[in-house]
């Protein structure tokens, strides 16, 4: 084919993409009573600015993570050798003492849990002095097991020597150059093995994968999905929404220039099109964006429901700087009150509303599937991608834990005179707010991409 003909075809493809408002997702969202326009206005004008300020505070910017855990599912042949894939951990003096030394922090969740365990042991001894040491330890282990049974994701062992604090502001999520078949393997494993899909039903194409799909396969998939219960549909949409959000981040902070003199990150409209244009994705792009909004509603609802936990006088965002801690707790409560004021919340009572035994089994199946997805994040070869993947899956897992702990949250004691049935560790709190911050940023970035696309037309 002559070069002039190739150029003409490229211009036609580019021109057709420019003329389509493929990211103008509008209207009601499936499985919930909200619309895209309401979310855009609420997020971009009210919530996003406050949330970004909170996430820049010391309590939320330091995240402890183990990036050296081996992949539990397949051998990882290589690591991303690019400089931008690296994560710079904090030195000991960079992390506030109130965060890095919980033994000195009388307000921290970790210290409170240690104190509660001691009090529980004393209580057991007072009830029955004949209990053996092994029995006492077993009872305490059962309590720990109960906590694990409520989790939807794997939590790194903070005491492990491989766990290190990372400053999220100094290690931002952005395009690192990490791509290829390994990325496709990660996402295909997530979708194929953890979204309750039979192998006979083919997935629609995954963004930037080497998998192709015909229109008939996509129709078959969505026909199958519509026949599933609302819980399984919601699970798939959460994973798809998380995937879409990550792709928006990579398109919005793309490496545009890499020279000896500087590196420049910014919005890459072509990359955004490749991931979300309806024609370039066989009609999948707009569906992915709608799933992003669905994910936003789920995590927003979790924040609103968690408000009583954070309102307790005994809860502190402790870093060792009392005035800042008090101010940032006030800002956190302001954000959670704002989340609660949202007029069209997702109704989580529509989930697991069937027979008690069937609902309990379905909830456990979904919990285990999401637990498995959080393990897959240890298979990501790019350390920066791994870190943000672990944080965002942990944040979504914490949101699900909150949504399905309504009774425990309502029963929280007003004073700290007894051990609450519902607890969140600092790791869960940090991941919850930062994960929602990533979703909020994605919704805000869509506004920017719409403007950039309009300028090109």
CORDANOR-V281851 format. One record per backbone hydrogen bond with DSSP energy under -0.5 kcal/mol. NH is the residue of the N-H (numbers start at 1). CO is the residue of the C=O. Records with the same first field share a line. If there is no record, write none. Layout:
NH->CO, CO
//
This chain:
6->2
7->3
8->4
9->5
10->6
11->7
12->8
13->9
14->10
15->11
16->12
17->13
18->14
19->15
20->17
22->20
24->21
25->23
29->34
32->29
36->27
39->35
40->36
41->37
42->38
43->39
44->40
45->41
46->42
47->42
48->43
50->46
51->47
52->48
53->49
54->50
55->51
56->52, 53
57->54
60->57
61->57
62->58
63->61, 166
65->63, 164
67->65, 162
77->75
80->381
81->79
85->82
86->83
89->87
90->165
94->91
95->91, 92
98->319
99->96
100->96
101->97
104->101
105->102
106->104
108->105
112->108
113->109
114->110
115->111
116->112
117->113
118->114
119->115
120->116
121->117
122->118
123->119
124->120
125->121
126->122
127->123
128->124
131->128
136->132
137->133
138->134
139->135
140->136
141->137
142->138
143->139
144->140
145->141
146->142
147->143
148->144
149->145
150->146, 147
151->148
156->154
158->156
160->157
163->160
164->65
166->63
167->88
168->61, 166
170->167
171->167
174->172
175->253
179->177
183->180
184->180
185->181
186->182
187->183
188->184
189->185
190->186
191->187
192->188
193->189
194->190
195->191
201->198
202->200
209->206
218->214
219->215
220->216
221->217
222->218
223->219
224->220
225->221
226->222
227->223, 224
228->225
233->229
234->230
235->231
236->232
237->233
238->234
239->235
240->236
241->237
242->238
243->239
244->240
245->241
246->242
247->243
248->244
249->245
250->246
251->247
252->248
253->249
254->251, 266
256->254, 264
257->264
259->262
264->257
266->254
268->251
269->267
272->268
273->269
274->270
275->271
276->272
277->273
281->277
282->279
283->278
284->281
288->284
289->285
290->286
291->287
292->288
293->289
294->290
295->291
296->292
297->293
298->294
299->295
300->296
301->297
302->298
303->299
304->300
305->301
306->302
307->304
309->306
310->306
311->307
312->308, 309
315->312
318->316
319->317
322->320
325->321
326->322
327->323
328->324
329->325
330->326
331->327
332->328
333->329
334->330
335->331
336->332
337->333
338->334
339->335
340->336
341->337
342->338, 339
348->346
350->347
351->348
353->350
359->355
360->356
361->357
362->358
363->359
364->360
365->361
366->362
367->363
368->364
369->365
370->366
371->367
372->368
373->369
374->370
375->371
376->372
377->373
378->375
379->376
380->377
383->381
384->85
386->382
387->383
388->384
389->385
390->386
391->387
392->388
393->389
394->390
395->391
396->392
397->393
398->394
399->395
400->396
401->397
402->398
403->399
404->400
405->402
409->405
410->406
411->407
412->409
429->425
430->426
431->427
432->428
433->429
434->430
435->431
436->432
437->433
438->434
439->435
440->436
441->437
442->438
443->439
444->440
445->441
446->442
447->443, 444
448->444
449->445
450->446
451->447
452->448
453->449
454->450
455->451
456->452
457->453
//
